[in-house]
Amino acid sequence: MLHTFPRPASPHGAAATSLTMDLGQPFQRGRGGPGGWWFIVEPELHLGDDVLVPDLAGWRRERMPLIPTVKFFTLPPDWVCEVLSPSTATHDRLRKMPVYARAGVMWLWLLDPLAKSLEVFHLFDRKRYAQEQTFVEGEVVRASPFDAIELDLTAIWDAIAPDEG
């Protein structure tokens, strides 16, 4: 079944961009961190019969040595991040999370720029996610599987103006 949603508001895009920049240098480029990852913004994933587009996805280079030239990926990522929006949060939690679990995506992050929170889930028993960490607003954190560096959560949403209703 195809689900379509309006494009997310600016806090969604700003948070996704900031997180990509924070993880890209140390984990994709190996600058100030261990390297060993590839990150792709909004990749199309074909996971069995399900087609999903996470906001961000990451593959360990040991599983995907080079990024293939493809229209979609069939190799499940090692990590996905869904940036929650009011219009997509329920879909991300209730529809997408079980698909990621069935496909074997080991790590799932739910980043909420409006609530200013980060929830970190780890695949448990190859069937379901267990919430491993929860962080809020101004914390400087070490979030699995990227705990080799500190992430300043304030920097992820510091440019987002308060909602004026």
TIBA-511243 format. One record per residue (C-alpha): x, z, y; residue number from 1; residue in one letter. Coordinates in pm, whole numbers, plus 50000, padded with zeros to 5 digits. Layout:
REM TIBA-511243
> east, up, north, seq, type
> X, Z, Y, NUM, a $
...
//
This chain:
REM TIBA-511243
> east, up, north, seq, type
> 50000, 50000, 50000, 1, m $
> 50128, 49910, 50344, 2, l $
> 50108, 50171, 50617, 3, h $
> 50168, 50065, 50974, 4, t $
> 50216, 50290, 51273, 5, f $
> 50269, 50231, 51643, 6, p $
> 50629, 50235, 51754, 7, r $
> 50742, 50594, 51817, 8, p $
> 50775, 50741, 52165, 9, a $
> 51106, 50782, 52341, 10, s $
> 51194, 51132, 52206, 11, p $
> 51202, 50984, 51855, 12, h $
> 51445, 50706, 51944, 13, g $
> 51663, 50930, 52159, 14, a $
> 51698, 51190, 51882, 15, a $
> 51774, 50925, 51617, 16, a $
> 52037, 50764, 51840, 17, t $
> 52206, 51098, 51917, 18, s $
> 52217, 51199, 51552, 19, l $
> 52359, 50861, 51451, 20, t $
> 52637, 50897, 51708, 21, m $
> 52713, 51255, 51600, 22, d $
> 52741, 51164, 51231, 23, l $
> 52896, 50819, 51268, 24, g $
> 53234, 50914, 51410, 25, q $
> 53332, 51182, 51155, 26, p $
> 53157, 51047, 50846, 27, f $
> 53150, 50669, 50880, 28, q $
> 53463, 50617, 51086, 29, r $
> 53656, 50924, 50967, 30, g $
> 53734, 51040, 51322, 31, r $
> 53726, 51419, 51329, 32, g $
> 53576, 51434, 50982, 33, g $
> 53620, 51327, 50622, 34, p $
> 53472, 50975, 50636, 35, g $
> 53327, 50838, 50314, 36, g $
> 52976, 50736, 50429, 37, w $
> 52785, 50432, 50554, 38, w $
> 52489, 50485, 50788, 39, f $
> 52216, 50233, 50860, 40, i $
> 51934, 50267, 51111, 41, v $
> 51589, 50178, 50973, 42, e $
> 51697, 50007, 50650, 43, p $
> 51426, 49859, 50433, 44, e $
> 51438, 50032, 50095, 45, l $
> 51278, 49889, 49782, 46, h $
> 51256, 50189, 49552, 47, l $
> 51074, 50073, 49242, 48, g $
> 50729, 49961, 49354, 49, d $
> 50762, 50143, 49687, 50, d $
> 50893, 49991, 50008, 51, v $
> 50998, 50243, 50273, 52, l $
> 51184, 50232, 50601, 53, v $
> 51347, 50566, 50687, 54, p $
> 51469, 50625, 51039, 55, d $
> 51826, 50674, 50917, 56, l $
> 51989, 50642, 50576, 57, a $
> 52335, 50714, 50445, 58, g $
> 52519, 50608, 50133, 59, w $
> 52841, 50759, 50000, 60, r $
> 53108, 50492, 49983, 61, r $
> 53184, 50588, 49625, 62, e $
> 52837, 50453, 49536, 63, r $
> 52830, 50165, 49786, 64, m $
> 53190, 50064, 49866, 65, p $
> 53080, 49795, 50113, 66, l $
> 52751, 49731, 50289, 67, i $
> 52598, 49431, 50113, 68, p $
> 52452, 49140, 50304, 69, t $
> 52090, 49183, 50200, 70, v $
> 51743, 49186, 50354, 71, k $
> 51662, 49514, 50178, 72, f $
> 51834, 49777, 49969, 73, f $
> 51750, 49860, 49609, 74, t $
> 52025, 50122, 49574, 75, l $
> 51868, 50450, 49688, 76, p $
> 52059, 50621, 49969, 77, p $
> 52225, 50957, 49917, 78, d $
> 52069, 51090, 50237, 79, w $
> 51773, 50998, 50454, 80, v $
> 51655, 51135, 50784, 81, c $
> 51302, 51101, 50908, 82, e $
> 51257, 51173, 51277, 83, v $
> 50911, 51321, 51303, 84, l $
> 50656, 51194, 51551, 85, s $
> 50302, 51328, 51589, 86, p $
> 50167, 51004, 51441, 87, s $
> 50403, 50992, 51140, 88, t $
> 50488, 51353, 51044, 89, a $
> 50214, 51389, 50782, 90, t $
> 50298, 51050, 50630, 91, h $
> 50671, 51136, 50621, 92, d $
> 50604, 51467, 50444, 93, r $
> 50322, 51376, 50206, 94, l $
> 50384, 51011, 50122, 95, r $
> 50752, 50940, 50175, 96, k $
> 50913, 51261, 50048, 97, m $
> 50781, 51224, 49691, 98, p $
> 50900, 50862, 49678, 99, v $
> 51248, 50961, 49793, 100, y $
> 51253, 51236, 49528, 101, a $
> 51148, 50996, 49248, 102, r $
> 51420, 50754, 49359, 103, a $
> 51686, 51028, 49342, 104, g $
> 51770, 51057, 49714, 105, v $
> 51968, 51382, 49702, 106, m $
> 51935, 51491, 50065, 107, w $
> 51646, 51461, 50309, 108, l $
> 51642, 51572, 50670, 109, w $
> 51332, 51608, 50884, 110, l $
> 51430, 51610, 51249, 111, l $
> 51157, 51704, 51495, 112, d $
> 51253, 51630, 51857, 113, p $
> 50936, 51789, 51998, 114, l $
> 50961, 52114, 51800, 115, a $
> 51341, 52093, 51837, 116, k $
> 51400, 52167, 51470, 117, s $
> 51592, 52032, 51173, 118, l $
> 51480, 52092, 50815, 119, e $
> 51729, 52018, 50537, 120, v $
> 51602, 51948, 50185, 121, f $
> 51802, 51904, 49865, 122, h $
> 51669, 51735, 49553, 123, l $
> 51599, 51999, 49291, 124, f $
> 51563, 51917, 48922, 125, d $
> 51554, 51540, 49006, 126, r $
> 51182, 51580, 49079, 127, k $
> 51115, 51761, 49403, 128, r $
> 51284, 51885, 49715, 129, y $
> 51374, 52243, 49791, 130, a $
> 51413, 52337, 50154, 131, q $
> 51770, 52454, 50184, 132, e $
> 51819, 52508, 50556, 133, q $
> 51608, 52525, 50872, 134, t $
> 51754, 52518, 51219, 135, f $
> 51593, 52541, 51561, 136, v $
> 51654, 52446, 51921, 137, e $
> 51995, 52555, 52053, 138, g $
> 52183, 52626, 51733, 139, e $
> 52522, 52485, 51645, 140, v $
> 52488, 52421, 51273, 141, v $
> 52655, 52303, 50957, 142, r $
> 52386, 52106, 50779, 143, a $
> 52433, 51981, 50424, 144, s $
> 52562, 51733, 50317, 145, p $
> 52745, 51695, 50650, 146, f $
> 52859, 52056, 50674, 147, d $
> 53223, 51953, 50724, 148, a $
> 53140, 51939, 51097, 149, i $
> 52930, 52138, 51338, 150, e $
> 52627, 51973, 51494, 151, l $
> 52507, 52095, 51831, 152, d $
> 52132, 52051, 51803, 153, l $
> 52086, 52093, 52178, 154, t $
> 52292, 51778, 52230, 155, a $
> 52052, 51582, 52009, 156, i $
> 51757, 51637, 52242, 157, w $
> 51913, 51753, 52568, 158, d $
> 51830, 51424, 52745, 159, a $
> 51461, 51438, 52647, 160, i $
> 51238, 51545, 52935, 161, a $
> 50970, 51808, 52859, 162, p $
> 50635, 51658, 52758, 163, d $
> 50423, 51633, 53070, 164, e $
> 50104, 51608, 52864, 165, g $
//
